[in-house]
Amino acid sequence: MPDALDASPYDALLLLSFGGPEGPDDVVPFLENVTRGRGIPKERLKEVGQHYFLFGGVSPINDQNRALLDALREDFAGHGLDLPVYWGNRNWAPYLTDTLRELTVDGRRRVLVLATSAYASYSGCRQYRENLADALAALEAEGLEPPKVDKLRHYFNHPGFVEPMIDGVLRSLADLPEDVRDGAHIAFTTHSIPTSAADTSGPAEAHGDGGAYVAQHLDVARLVADAVRERTGVDHPWQLVYQSRSGAPHIPWLEPDICDHLEERHAAGVPAVVMAPIGFVSDHMEVLYDLDTEARAKAEELGLPVRRSATVGADPRFAAAVRDLVLERAGTERGREATRCALGALGASHDLCPVGCCPARAPRPAAAGADSPYA
């Protein structure tokens, strides 16, 4: 095998995702998994589950992950990269612990993890690493010797992640009526999180107002907006906005909300808006409901033309980016100097999450970081 396609010392890739219900009977048990330990009554979960019941109790995320699995396997096979790809979820089948057990039984000893979250934050990175630590501890309790796991670096600014988003915005602009197209505003959206979590996201040196979470999203938004200007000749105004808030009203979360933003832009005379969900890898429930249902209804109420651009999903360029990240990390582990592809001003992210990166309110063991108990 050519050295460029050598994934050693790794012998498997694990796609690690959030998970979602696949039928009406799954919705409340799934939400119980997501909110475990918070003491939320079942009746409240049924209310929250209405978003899922509108779509037959099925979240699109699992099918999106199956499509990404197929894309990764096809890309790896087509380029001679002999690396099996597994899939495990935090909150629904296939569960992470079950998948790690399968990996262990299959004899996999060094595993790279691809999380379906591109940016730094507690919920988007460290919580996945905590889940990995929990699963590894469960295997040890069963008398198994779990594999060593490493997590691929944040890929928010990798060309294979950014380019599909640029194309999505261009397609959405082209789909707007010609008389409002050039004046369209771009609302780059991502998941709102508590401001305290944003301010402490990323390595300690990145902590501050919005932390790495906001800085990384702004960098991607600029990249997309600049590319749209270069390819269309039109300088569209843009703003980073937020969606999918789920916390208590008295706790500050990142703002403005997309629906409030649509009202504000309409009042300012903006003729149209493209909603670009740069914070999401695929069209899961937050995109399907919060943008395609709730925000679109708000736009229709206002009489404001809107379009929603596509997420990256299983785009072949993203699959190729994952292959690039795998080979980059494998080369680094073998002591080779690897080319680290990254666009924008922030450069390539760290391979190993440092101590103090995206801290939790209550400290818990986390794998695949400098503070991992599974070195």
Protein Blocks (a to p, Z undefined) as FASTA:
>chain_A
ZZklccbfbfbdcdddebpafbfklmmmmmmmmmgoklpafklmmmmmmmmmmnoopafk
lmmmmmmmmmmmmmmmmnopacddddddfkbccdfklmmmmmmmnopabdcdddfbfbdc
fklmmmmmmmmmmmmmmmmmnopacddddddddfklgfklmmmmmmmmmmmmmmpcfklm
mmpccddddddddfklmmmgcjfklgcehijmlmmmmmmmmmmmmmmmmmnopacddddd
dehiabdfklccddddfklmmmmmmmnopabdcdddfkbfbdcfklmmmmmmmmmmmmmm
nopacdddddfklafklmmmmmmmmmmmmmmmnopacddddehjlopadfbdcehiapaf
bdcddehifklcbZZ
